[in-house]
Amino acid sequence: MKVSSSLRMNKVAFALALIGLSLFAALPSFAIQIDKAWSLLQNGATDKGKEHREHAVKALGLLPSNMRAIDLATNALADSAPEVRAAAAESLGHMRARLAVPKLKGILETEKDVQVIIAGARALISLGDHSGYDVYYAVLTGDKKSSGGMLDDQKKMLHDPKKMAQFGFEEGIGFVPFAGIGVEAFKAIRKDDSSPVRAAAARVLAEDPDPNTTEALLNAASDKSWLVRAAALDAISRRNDASLAEKIETHLDDPKEEVRFTAAAAIIHLANGKESRRKAR
């Protein structure tokens, strides 16, 4: 019995040794694959074709807190193609690259392409920098904040209906369905109508702590576009400011059903929040 037990132990030890050797032998091969992966990304990010550069730079967003990837994406902010610059800004936001905030702010001060400006703004917001909200404010209102750093020609561009309709909300402004209004409703809008982009901007501004944005959203709740009105009311609800409930009561009589429903839910939500805080005292 002792001999049999010893034999079994030797077999186990031998099997473990074989596994260890196989893993050790695989290490060099795995290292080679890592090098190949980086070569693919680096070559793609500097490829002559802008589509290849864009795809490679977008993939960098899968590597959070990786300095090598952050450097590649930061360099791509200066690419000649706006699609690549927008991809770079998007990836830096996904990577939580706080070191890139100054570069991204520079985009808002000098960039001329709508897609890149909005991608940069979205990245800044995801990195906790509120200056990114200035862009969405300009898209919604057609004006820049008094404290904003945007150029006048940038502001005009962001409020140009033709440019914004050409850009399209699906290409990067970050649409999130609200109040039961899905993507199909947005697609039904005329191709030359910028209201879907403005509605998406209103929805993003729900998280902007600036009091000026509250006034902008209240004004947008009376916009000629029902999509913008509904989005503004949705954003007002999410600001969780109970004092706003009374200011949106008139929208319970809006001619558009979706807007009336959104106003109703917003008022209930804000009133319940006020009541909950009262009981907590």
C-alpha positions in Angstrom: 0.0 0.0 0.0 2.8 2.4 0.8 4.5 1.6 -2.5 1.3 2.3 -4.4 0.7 5.6 -2.6 4.3 6.7 -3.3 3.9 5.7 -7.0 0.7 7.8 -7.3 2.5 10.8 -5.7 5.4 10.5 -8.2 3.0 10.4 -11.1 1.2 13.6 -9.8 4.5 15.3 -9.3 5.6 14.3 -12.8 2.4 15.6 -14.3 2.7 18.9 -12.6 6.2 19.2 -13.7 5.1 18.7 -17.3 2.4 21.3 -17.0 5.0 23.8 -15.6 7.4 23.1 -18.4 4.6 23.6 -21.0 3.6 26.9 -19.4 7.2 28.1 -19.3 7.6 27.1 -23.0 4.5 29.1 -23.9 5.8 32.4 -22.3 8.1 33.4 -25.1 5.3 32.8 -27.6 2.9 34.9 -25.6 5.4 37.7 -25.4 5.8 37.6 -29.1 2.0 38.0 -29.5 1.9 41.0 -27.3 4.7 42.6 -29.4 2.7 41.8 -32.5 -0.5 43.3 -31.0 1.3 46.6 -30.3 2.9 46.6 -33.7 -0.6 46.3 -35.2 -1.9 49.2 -33.2 1.1 51.5 -33.8 1.2 50.7 -37.6 -2.5 51.2 -37.8 -2.4 54.5 -36.0 0.2 55.9 -38.5 -1.2 54.2 -41.7 -1.6 56.2 -44.8 -5.3 55.4 -45.0 -7.4 57.5 -42.6 -9.9 54.7 -42.2 -7.2 52.4 -40.9 -5.9 55.2 -38.5 -9.4 55.8 -37.2 -10.1 52.2 -36.5 -6.7 51.6 -34.8 -7.1 54.8 -32.6 -10.7 53.8 -31.6 -9.4 50.4 -30.4 -7.0 52.2 -28.0 -10.0 53.1 -25.9 -10.0 49.4 -24.7 -6.7 50.1 -22.8 -7.5 52.3 -19.8 -4.6 53.8 -17.8 -2.1 52.5 -20.3 0.5 55.2 -21.0 1.6 53.7 -24.3 -2.0 53.8 -25.6 -2.6 57.2 -24.1 0.5 58.6 -25.9 -0.7 57.1 -29.2 -4.2 58.6 -28.8 -2.8 62.0 -27.7 -0.6 62.1 -30.8 -3.6 61.3 -33.0 -5.4 64.5 -31.7 -3.1 66.3 -34.3 -4.0 64.0 -37.2 -4.9 65.6 -40.5 -8.2 63.8 -40.7 -11.1 64.9 -38.4 -12.4 61.4 -38.1 -9.1 60.3 -36.6 -9.0 63.3 -34.3 -12.5 62.5 -33.1 -11.6 58.9 -32.5 -8.6 60.0 -30.5 -10.7 62.2 -28.3 -13.2 59.5 -27.8 -10.6 56.9 -26.8 -8.9 59.3 -24.4 -12.3 59.7 -22.6 -12.7 55.9 -22.5 -9.2 55.5 -21.1 -9.9 57.9 -18.3 -6.8 59.8 -19.5 -6.8 62.8 -17.1 -3.3 63.8 -18.4 -5.0 64.6 -21.8 -7.4 67.2 -20.4 -5.3 70.2 -21.4 -5.0 68.8 -25.0 -8.7 68.2 -25.1 -9.4 71.7 -23.9 -7.2 73.0 -26.7 -9.6 71.3 -29.2 -12.5 73.3 -27.9 -10.5 76.5 -28.5 -9.2 75.9 -32.0 -11.0 73.0 -33.7 -13.2 73.7 -36.7 -14.8 70.3 -37.3 -18.1 69.7 -35.5 -17.5 66.0 -35.0 -14.2 66.6 -33.3 -15.5 69.4 -31.1 -18.4 67.2 -29.8 -16.1 64.2 -29.3 -13.7 66.4 -27.3 -16.5 67.8 -25.2 -17.9 64.3 -24.5 -14.4 63.1 -23.5 -13.9 66.1 -21.1 -17.2 65.4 -19.4 -16.3 61.7 -18.9 -13.0 62.9 -17.4 -14.9 65.1 -14.9 -14.1 68.4 -16.6 -17.3 70.5 -16.8 -15.9 72.7 -19.6 -17.2 70.0 -22.0 -20.7 71.0 -21.2 -20.1 74.4 -22.9 -20.3 72.7 -26.3 -23.6 71.0 -25.6 -25.0 74.3 -24.2 -24.0 76.0 -27.5 -25.7 73.3 -29.5 -28.9 73.6 -27.6 -29.1 77.4 -27.3 -27.1 78.7 -30.2 -25.1 80.8 -27.7 -22.0 80.2 -25.6 -21.9 80.6 -21.9 -20.4 83.8 -20.6 -17.7 81.7 -18.9 -17.1 79.5 -21.9 -13.9 79.5 -23.9 -15.5 78.8 -27.3 -14.8 81.0 -30.3 -17.7 82.9 -31.9 -17.2 81.0 -35.2 -17.4 77.7 -33.4 -20.6 78.7 -31.7 -22.1 79.7 -35.1 -21.0 76.4 -36.6 -22.6 74.4 -33.8 -25.9 76.1 -34.3 -25.9 76.0 -38.1 -28.9 73.7 -38.9 -27.4 72.4 -42.1 -24.0 71.5 -40.5 -25.6 69.9 -37.5 -28.1 67.9 -39.6 -25.2 66.8 -41.8 -23.3 65.7 -38.7 -26.2 63.7 -37.3 -26.8 62.6 -33.7 -25.9 59.0 -34.5 -22.3 60.0 -35.3 -21.2 60.9 -31.9 -23.3 63.3 -29.8 -24.4 60.5 -27.5 -28.1 60.1 -27.9 -29.8 58.2 -25.1 -33.5 57.3 -25.5 -35.7 59.2 -23.1 -39.3 59.2 -21.9 -40.2 56.3 -24.2 -38.9 58.1 -27.2 -36.5 55.8 -29.1 -34.1 56.0 -32.0 -36.8 55.4 -34.6 -38.6 58.6 -33.6 -35.4 60.5 -34.2 -34.8 58.8 -37.6 -38.3 59.9 -38.7 -37.2 63.6 -38.5 -36.4 65.3 -41.8 -32.8 65.0 -42.9 -32.3 68.8 -42.8 -33.6 69.1 -39.3 -31.1 69.6 -36.5 -33.6 69.0 -33.7 -32.4 65.5 -32.9 -28.9 66.8 -32.2 -30.3 69.6 -30.1 -32.5 67.2 -28.2 -29.5 64.9 -27.5 -27.6 68.0 -26.3 -30.4 68.8 -23.8 -30.3 65.3 -22.5 -26.5 65.5 -21.9 -26.9 68.8 -20.0 -29.0 67.1 -17.3 -25.7 66.6 -15.4 -24.3 70.1 -15.9 -24.2 71.8 -12.5 -24.1 75.3 -14.0 -27.3 77.3 -12.9 -27.3 79.0 -16.4 -28.0 75.5 -17.8 -31.1 75.3 -15.7 -32.5 78.4 -17.4 -31.4 77.1 -20.8 -33.3 73.9 -20.2 -36.4 75.7 -19.0 -36.4 77.8 -22.2 -35.8 74.7 -24.3 -38.9 73.2 -22.8 -40.9 75.6 -25.0 -38.9 75.0 -28.1 -40.7 74.7 -31.5 -39.4 71.1 -31.8 -41.3 68.6 -29.7 -38.2 66.4 -29.5 -36.3 69.3 -27.9 -39.1 70.1 -25.5 -39.4 66.5 -24.3 -35.6 66.2 -24.0 -35.4 69.4 -22.0 -38.1 68.2 -19.6 -36.4 64.9 -19.2 -33.2 66.7 -18.3 -35.0 69.0 -15.9 -36.4 66.0 -14.1 -32.9 64.5 -13.7 -31.5 67.7 -12.1 -33.5 66.8 -9.0 -34.3 70.4 -8.2 -37.8 70.4 -6.6 -38.2 74.1 -7.2 -38.4 73.4 -11.0 -41.7 71.4 -10.7 -43.9 74.6 -10.6 -42.0 76.0 -13.6 -42.9 73.2 -15.9 -46.6 72.8 -15.0 -47.8 74.6 -18.2 -46.3 71.7 -20.3 -49.0 69.4 -19.0 -51.1 71.0 -21.7 -48.5 70.6 -24.5 -50.0 69.7 -27.9 -47.7 66.8 -28.2 -48.6 63.7 -26.2 -44.9 62.6 -25.6 -44.2 66.0 -24.1 -47.2 66.0 -21.9 -46.3 62.6 -20.5 -42.7 63.6 -19.9 -43.8 66.8 -18.1 -46.2 64.7 -15.9 -43.5 62.3 -14.9 -41.0 65.1 -14.3 -43.4 66.9 -12.0 -44.2 63.8 -10.0 -40.5 62.9 -9.7 -39.5 66.4 -8.5 -42.5 66.7 -6.1 -41.7 63.3 -4.6 -38.1 64.3 -4.1 -39.2 67.4 -2.3 -41.6 65.4 -0.1 -38.9 62.9 0.7 -36.5 65.6 1.8 -39.3 67.2 4.0 -40.0 63.9 5.8 -36.3 63.3 6.4 -35.9 66.5 8.4 
